[in-house]
Amino acid sequence: MRAHLARVDAVLVQAVIAAALSFAHLHDLASAAGQDGWKAWAYPVSVDLLLVAAWKRLRSGSSKAAGWCWFVIALAASLGANVATAGLLDLADVPDWLRILVAGWPAVAFLGGTLLTHTAPAAEAASAPAELAEVVSVSTEPENAGPPADPEPEPKRPAPHVPAALVNHARKLADDHRARTGSPIDPETLRARLGIPAPLADAIASRL
């Protein structure tokens, strides 16, 4: 138990250190890009909130593409500030393109946070129409519906016309079958011997 707590404490300490350094780097970069005062402190907050929203969407197990997209965007903003303030960028002379990126970041962060937080997951969005259809089908059923009516009997098909020559030929086959087996020929055997459809074989068998 103590070993587990020690590992957890180490992770928390490392997370606090990383968050504090990244927070400070984002503040310094925003301040150098002309966002002074409270605005410089708001930039790291917006980046961290976007990271948290993207991570929650990834943990939810749905719409992972959107979660990964905004997670990478927020991570790139955080890592970019860390690299830029590590001596690779002259904070006294920030280029215009970086000022544009810093100035446009609030709109990007707001868009990402809104899409991640207020967009229904794919599974819920897909199940909503099905649930609505089920409710509509139940509500439209009559309250005092009686038992279902018996289906009407299908009309009987007329017996197929059987040529006399075919009946005579079938009678010869039936006599031969009786002589060999000692039992009358059945419709299935007659159908196989004559190569005719089952209804026609039944009609011929009834005349033998």
C-alpha positions as CSV (number, residue, x, y, z in Angstrom):
1,M,0.0,0.0,0.0
2,R,2.8,2.4,0.9
3,A,4.7,1.6,-2.3
4,H,1.5,2.3,-4.3
5,L,1.0,5.6,-2.6
6,A,4.7,6.5,-3.2
7,R,4.2,5.8,-6.9
8,V,1.0,7.9,-7.0
9,D,2.7,10.8,-5.2
10,A,5.6,10.7,-7.6
11,V,3.3,10.9,-10.6
12,L,1.4,13.8,-9.0
13,V,4.5,15.7,-8.2
14,Q,5.8,15.2,-11.8
15,A,2.4,16.3,-13.2
16,V,2.4,19.5,-11.0
17,I,5.9,20.4,-12.1
18,A,5.2,19.8,-15.8
19,A,1.9,21.8,-15.6
20,A,3.6,24.7,-13.8
21,L,6.4,24.9,-16.4
22,S,4.1,24.7,-19.3
23,F,1.8,27.2,-17.7
24,A,4.7,29.7,-17.3
25,H,5.9,29.2,-20.8
26,L,2.5,29.8,-22.4
27,H,2.2,32.9,-20.2
28,D,5.6,34.2,-21.3
29,L,4.9,33.6,-25.0
30,A,1.5,35.3,-24.9
31,S,3.0,38.2,-23.1
32,A,5.8,38.6,-25.6
33,A,3.2,38.4,-28.4
34,G,1.4,41.5,-27.1
35,Q,-1.1,39.8,-24.8
36,D,-0.2,41.6,-21.5
37,G,-1.9,41.6,-18.1
38,W,-4.6,39.1,-17.3
39,K,-4.8,38.1,-21.0
40,A,-1.4,36.5,-20.8
41,W,-2.5,34.3,-17.9
42,A,-5.8,33.3,-19.7
43,Y,-3.9,31.6,-22.5
44,P,-2.4,28.7,-20.5
45,V,-5.8,28.2,-18.9
46,S,-7.5,27.8,-22.3
47,V,-4.8,25.4,-23.5
48,D,-5.1,23.2,-20.4
49,L,-8.9,23.2,-20.5
50,L,-8.8,22.1,-24.2
51,L,-6.5,19.3,-23.2
52,V,-8.8,18.2,-20.4
53,A,-11.9,18.3,-22.7
54,A,-10.1,16.3,-25.4
55,W,-8.8,13.7,-22.9
56,K,-12.3,13.3,-21.5
57,R,-13.7,12.6,-25.0
58,L,-10.9,10.0,-25.5
59,R,-11.8,8.3,-22.2
60,S,-15.5,8.2,-23.1
61,G,-14.8,5.7,-25.9
62,S,-16.8,7.6,-28.6
63,S,-15.8,10.1,-31.3
64,K,-12.1,9.3,-30.8
65,A,-11.2,11.1,-34.0
66,A,-12.4,14.4,-32.7
67,G,-10.8,13.8,-29.3
68,W,-7.4,13.0,-30.9
69,C,-7.6,16.0,-33.2
70,W,-8.2,18.6,-30.5
71,F,-5.8,16.8,-28.1
72,V,-3.0,17.1,-30.7
73,I,-3.8,20.8,-31.4
74,A,-3.7,21.7,-27.7
75,L,-0.5,19.6,-27.2
76,A,1.1,21.4,-30.1
77,A,0.3,24.7,-28.6
78,S,1.8,23.7,-25.3
79,L,4.9,22.1,-26.7
80,G,5.3,25.0,-29.1
81,A,5.4,27.5,-26.2
82,N,7.9,25.3,-24.4
83,V,10.2,25.2,-27.4
84,A,9.8,28.8,-28.3
85,T,10.7,30.1,-24.8
86,A,13.7,27.7,-24.6
87,G,16.0,30.3,-26.3
88,L,15.1,29.5,-29.9
89,L,12.9,32.6,-30.2
90,D,13.8,36.2,-29.4
91,L,10.9,37.1,-27.1
92,A,11.9,40.8,-27.6
93,D,11.2,40.6,-31.3
94,V,8.3,38.1,-31.9
95,P,7.5,37.5,-35.6
96,D,4.2,38.7,-37.0
97,W,3.0,35.2,-37.8
98,L,3.3,34.2,-34.2
99,R,1.4,37.2,-33.0
100,I,-1.4,36.2,-35.4
101,L,-1.4,32.6,-34.0
102,V,-1.5,33.9,-30.4
103,A,-4.3,36.4,-31.2
104,G,-6.4,33.7,-33.0
105,W,-5.9,31.0,-30.3
106,P,-8.9,32.0,-28.1
107,A,-11.3,31.4,-31.0
108,V,-9.7,28.1,-31.8
109,A,-9.8,27.0,-28.2
110,F,-13.5,28.0,-27.9
111,L,-14.4,26.1,-31.0
112,G,-12.7,23.0,-29.9
113,G,-14.1,23.1,-26.4
114,T,-17.6,23.6,-27.7
115,L,-17.4,20.7,-30.1
116,L,-15.9,18.4,-27.5
117,T,-18.3,19.3,-24.7
118,H,-21.6,20.0,-26.4
119,T,-21.6,17.5,-29.2
120,A,-23.4,14.2,-28.4
121,P,-21.3,11.1,-28.8
122,A,-21.8,9.0,-31.9
123,A,-23.4,6.1,-30.0
124,E,-26.0,8.3,-28.3
125,A,-26.7,10.2,-31.6
126,A,-27.2,6.9,-33.4
127,S,-29.6,5.4,-30.8
128,A,-31.8,8.5,-30.5
129,P,-33.7,8.0,-33.9
130,A,-34.2,4.3,-33.0
131,E,-35.7,5.2,-29.6
132,L,-37.9,7.9,-31.2
133,A,-39.2,5.4,-33.8
134,E,-40.0,2.9,-31.1
135,V,-42.0,5.5,-29.1
136,V,-43.9,6.6,-32.2
137,S,-44.8,3.0,-33.1
138,V,-46.0,2.3,-29.6
139,S,-48.1,5.5,-29.4
140,T,-49.8,4.9,-32.7
141,E,-51.1,1.5,-31.9
142,P,-54.9,1.5,-31.2
143,E,-55.7,1.1,-27.5
144,N,-58.6,-1.4,-27.8
145,A,-57.2,-3.4,-30.6
146,G,-58.9,-6.8,-30.8
147,P,-57.2,-10.1,-31.6
148,P,-55.8,-10.3,-35.1
149,A,-58.2,-11.6,-37.7
150,D,-57.7,-15.0,-39.2
151,P,-56.0,-14.8,-42.5
152,E,-58.1,-15.6,-45.5
153,P,-57.5,-19.1,-47.0
154,E,-55.5,-19.1,-50.1
155,P,-57.6,-20.0,-53.2
156,K,-57.0,-23.5,-54.4
157,R,-55.1,-23.8,-57.6
158,P,-56.8,-25.7,-60.4
159,A,-55.4,-29.2,-61.1
160,P,-53.0,-29.2,-64.0
161,H,-54.1,-30.7,-67.3
162,V,-52.8,-34.1,-67.8
163,P,-52.5,-35.5,-71.3
164,A,-53.9,-39.0,-71.8
165,A,-50.7,-40.2,-73.4
166,L,-48.7,-39.1,-70.3
167,V,-51.2,-41.0,-68.1
168,N,-50.7,-44.1,-70.1
169,H,-47.0,-43.9,-70.0
170,A,-47.1,-43.3,-66.2
171,R,-49.4,-46.3,-65.8
172,K,-46.8,-48.5,-67.6
173,L,-44.1,-47.2,-65.2
174,A,-46.4,-47.9,-62.2
175,D,-47.0,-51.4,-63.4
176,D,-43.3,-52.0,-63.8
177,H,-42.6,-50.5,-60.4
178,R,-45.2,-52.8,-58.8
179,A,-43.8,-55.8,-60.5
180,R,-40.3,-55.1,-59.3
181,T,-41.1,-53.9,-55.8
182,G,-44.5,-55.3,-55.0
183,S,-45.8,-51.8,-53.9
184,P,-47.6,-49.1,-55.8
185,I,-45.4,-46.2,-57.1
186,D,-45.4,-43.1,-55.0
187,P,-45.7,-39.5,-56.5
188,E,-42.1,-38.7,-55.7
189,T,-40.8,-41.7,-57.6
190,L,-43.2,-41.0,-60.4
191,R,-42.0,-37.4,-60.6
192,A,-38.3,-38.5,-60.8
193,R,-39.0,-41.2,-63.5
194,L,-41.0,-38.8,-65.7
195,G,-39.0,-35.6,-64.9
196,I,-42.1,-33.5,-64.3
197,P,-43.1,-31.0,-61.6
198,A,-44.5,-32.2,-58.3
199,P,-48.1,-30.9,-58.9
200,L,-48.3,-32.7,-62.2
201,A,-46.9,-35.9,-60.6
202,D,-49.6,-35.7,-57.9
203,A,-52.3,-35.3,-60.5
204,I,-51.1,-38.3,-62.4
205,A,-50.7,-40.5,-59.3
206,S,-54.3,-39.8,-58.4
207,R,-55.5,-41.3,-61.7
208,L,-53.4,-44.5,-61.4
